[in-house]
Amino acid sequence: MMEGKGAVLVTGGAGYIGSHACKALRREGFLPVTFDDLSTGNPAAVRFGPLVEGALHDARALDRAFAEHRPIAVMHFAASSQVGEAMARPGRYWRNNLGGSLELLEATVRAGVGALVFSSTCAVYGDRDGEVLDEGAPRLPLNAYGASKRATEDMLRDFEAAHGLRHVIFRYFNVAGADPEGEVGEAHDPETHLIPAMIEAVRGMRPALTIHGTDYATADGTAVRDYVHVLDLCEAHVAGLERLLQGGTSRAYNLGSGTGYSVREVVEAARAVTNREVPVVEGPRRAGDAVRLVSGSRLAADELAWTPTRGLRAMIEDAWRWHTGPGFGPRA
């Protein structure tokens, strides 16, 4: 099946970021083909192209998807991604994230597809408190989540050297927000991300938001993160894909705003947006969490003409609209 500019195989396309990426791809004339085992994704979020239900560890299912849809490129989002779980169950992260990625890369090469966009993470850098995090910063992850992503990045470079598989790697900072049109949004089960968890607390869906660690070496004692709107993030993915399809070389990019917010600052921003108090309780630090992660890179701006345009307030407003609107549902 082909449409417009061609099909793109999107692993994890039924998940939060993947579903938004599928909408962005469709808007730009591509046909997104979601490949997802639906273990954490929601089939209702697959609204912009066909769904192929399958697991990355199933080589036959991958081969069938490539043969049927003949994608011109791959966007790889599928992964386990919770830091706490990664500390407690590292084997799951190495098996799912690295093992699954290996099966995908081998299937991509078998199908003769030469372009892949990879969803990585700023967690590959580990705890680089006080440093500018550009793409040249040392990759010293603190947990199996970041380590498995770093290993997949390295594996991509080996596959390019051996098989010519060109790639763009995006190292995300914290992703938030939702589609303002309400077609897709964020709703994990259970929810662990700060902004939706905070909204659940405001709405009485959980007793309170737990602030994990109040003794960090930051201005208010809580961890600092760089937030980027999911729509901005997906626009970068389309730009990275276009770079590859136009013959561009492989590259890694940080995707962040360059501005850090503490947990308490995000809570205050949510209070201003919702005009409601956010019930909070203080808890201990989570193992594997860094103190401060903020992007200091302009590489995506210089090479992809990408800069985020939606700030923290817009992220909270769009997430609030999604969570209180008719489209909200489990695991969308």
N, C-alpha and C positions, 0 to 999 in steps of 0.2 A: 504494500500500500504506500503510495507516494502522494505528497501534497505540497504545492508551492515550492519552497526551497529544498524539500526533502524531509525524510523521517529522522528523528533523533531518538535513540533508545535512552530512556530516563530510568535508571535504577532508583528505587525508593520514591517513585513519582506519586505514590499515594500518601506520602508523609507531608509534614509541614512545609519544609523548604521545597521539596520536590514538586508538590502540587502547584505552588506559586511559580516555580520555574516552568512547569508545563504551560501555564497560562501565558507567561512571557514569551515562550517559544511560539505558541499558536498565534499570538498577536503579531509576531514578526514574520509569519509565513511558513514556519516549520510545522511538521506534524509530530507532536510528542507521543511516543509509545511508552507507556509506563510498564516497567518490569518490577514486580513487587510481590513478596510472599504474604503480604497483608498481616504479618505478625504484629506490627505496630501501626501500619498505615490503615487508611479507611477507603474502601472502594467508592464511597460517595464523593471523595475528593478527586476522583479521576473523571474530569469533566471536559477535557480538552483534546482527547485522543483516545485510542484503544488501550485496554488493560490486558497485559499478559501476566497471569498469575504464575509465579515461579520463584525458586530460591537460587541465589547466586552459586550455591554449592552444587546445583544440578546442571551439569555441563550440557546434557541433552536439551533441557528446557531453554538454555541460553542459545544453543545452536538453532533450535526451532524458531526462536524469536528473531534472530538475525536473518534466517532464511526467509521467513514469511514477510517481514517488514522492510528488509534491506536498508537499514539506517545508514546515513552518511557519517554519523558521529555518535558518540556516547556521552551522556552526562551521568556521573556516578555519585549518587547521594546515599545509597543504602549503607547503613552502618549502625552499630550499637554506639550510644553516645552519652551515657550518664557517668560522670566522674566517680560518684560514690560506688556504683556497681562495678566500675572498672577496677577500683581498688580491692573490692571484695571478691570479684570473679574475673580475674585477668584472663583466664583461659577462654572465656566466652568472647572477649574482645579480640584476642589474637585469632581465634577461629573465625569469627564473623567478619571482622574488618580486614584482616590481612588475607586469610584463607579465601574468603569470598571475593576479594579484589583480585587475587591470583586467578581464580576461575574465570572471572570476567575478562581480565586482560588476555588470557589465553583464547577465550572465545572470540574476542574482538579481533585478534590477530588471525585466527582461523577464517573469520568472515571477510578478511581483507579490508577492514575499516581502519583508517589511519589517523583518527582524531578523537581525543577523549578529554573531557573537562572533569576534573576531580575535586570533590568537596573535601577539603582538608580543614585544619583548625589552627587557631593561634596557640592551642595547647601543646603544639610541637615545640614551642619555645620554652615551656616550663615557667619557672618563677623568675622573671627578669625585672624585678622591682626597680623603678627609677631609670630604666634604660629605654631608649627609643627603639621600638620593635620594628625594624625594617626587615626585608627579605634576607639580608645577610646575617641576621642575629643567630647566634648558636642555637641549634635545635637540641634542647635538653629536657624532654618531657618528664613530668612528674608521675604519670600514671599510664596504665595500659591503653587507655583511649588515645592519648597523645602519641604514645610510642607506636601503636599500630598504624596511626595515620602517617607518622614519619616514615615507617618502614614501607608503606604503600607508595609514598613519594619516591623513595629510593628504588623501589621495584619498577615504577614508571620509567625512571631514567634508564634502567637496564633494558627494559622492553623497547625503548626508543633506540638504544644502541644496537640491539640485536635484530629488531623487526621494523624499525622506522615508525613506531607509534608515537606521533607527536601529541603533546598534552599541554593543558593549562591547569595549574594547581592554584586553588583559591584557599587561603588560610583565613578563615572567618574569625571575627571577634563575636561578641554576643549578638545573636539575631533576634529581632523582636518585631512586633506589629502584625498586621494582617491586611488582606486585600480590602481596600476601601469599598469595593463594590459588593463585598459580602459573599463571593462565590466560594472562597476557600479561606481558611484561617488556622489558628493553632489551638489544639486541644488534645493533649496527651493524656494517657491513663496508665499510671498516675501522672499528674502534672508536677514537674520539678523545676521548670524555668521560672525565673524571678517574676516577670511581668504578669503572665497568666496566673501564677500562684497567688500573687498579690491581689489580682482581680477576684479570684475565688474567695480570698479572705474578706474582701470588701462586700461581696455578695452573700456571705454567710455559708458558702459551700465548703469551707474549712474553718476551724475555730480561729486560727490566726496564721499570719505569715511568720515562719521561723527565720530569723536572721542568723545565719551560720557563721559565727565568729564576730566578736565586737572588740577584739584586742589586737587587731592588725595595726601595723605602723602606717596608718593613714590619718587624715585630718579628723575623722569621726570614729575611727576604730573598725570600720567595716570595709570589706574588700571593694576594690575599684575595678570597673570593667568599661570597655568601649562597646557601645551599642550601635548596631546598623539595622536599618529597616529592611525587612525581607524583600520588599519591592526593589529597593536600591541594589540589594545583593543579587537578585535575579537578573536585573539589567546588566550587571557586570558579567554574569554567566553567558548571556547572549552575546555580549561584546567579545568575551574570550573565545566563544565558539566561532564567531565570525572571523576573528583573527586567525584561528587555525584553518578554517575553510578557505581563507584567502592566501594560504601558504606560509603563515607566520611560524616562527620557531617556538619551541617549548619554553614555558616561562612559569614562574611562581609569583603570585601576587598576594599581599595582605589586603583584606577588605575590612576596613573600619573607618570611623569618623575622625579619629585623631583626638577625640575628647573622652576623658574618663569620668564616670559617675560612680559614687559609692552607693552601696545598697540603701543607705538612709536617704541619699539624694533622690534615688528613684522612687522611694516610698513617698517622699514629699511631693515629687512631681505627680504621682498618681493621686494624691489627696487633692492637688490643685485641679486636675483634669476631671475627677469624678465628683468633687465637692463632698467627699465622704472621708471619714477617718479610716485608716488602714490598721486593723488590729495586728499587733506584732508581739512575738515573744523572742527572747534571746536564747540562742543555743550555742553549743561548742563549734569550733571549726570543723569542717569536713576534711578528712584526709585527702590529699592530692590537690587541694585548691591553692591557687597562686594568690599573692597579695594584690598585685596590680597588673593588668594586661591592657595596654593601650597601643594602638597602631601609630607609628611615626613615619609611615611610608607614603610617598606620592607616586609610586611606580604605576599603579593602575590609572591614575589621572594622566600621567605623561604618555603612557603607551596605549591605553584603552579609551581615553577621553572620559573616564568615569570618576565622578565624585558623588558621594551621597548627598541627597537634597532634602531628606526627611529626617527631622531631628527627634529627640527623645519624646517631646510632647506629642508629635504626630504618631510615633510608635504606640504610645499609651492610648491615645484617642482611637486609633484604628483597632487596636486589640480590644478596647472597651466596647466599641461598636459591634465587633464580631461576637464577643462573649455575651452581649445582652441582646443580640439580634436574632432573627428567625433562622439564620443559617447555622447557628451554633449547634454542634453535636459531638458526641464522644469520638475522640481520635481523628478529628477532621484535619 
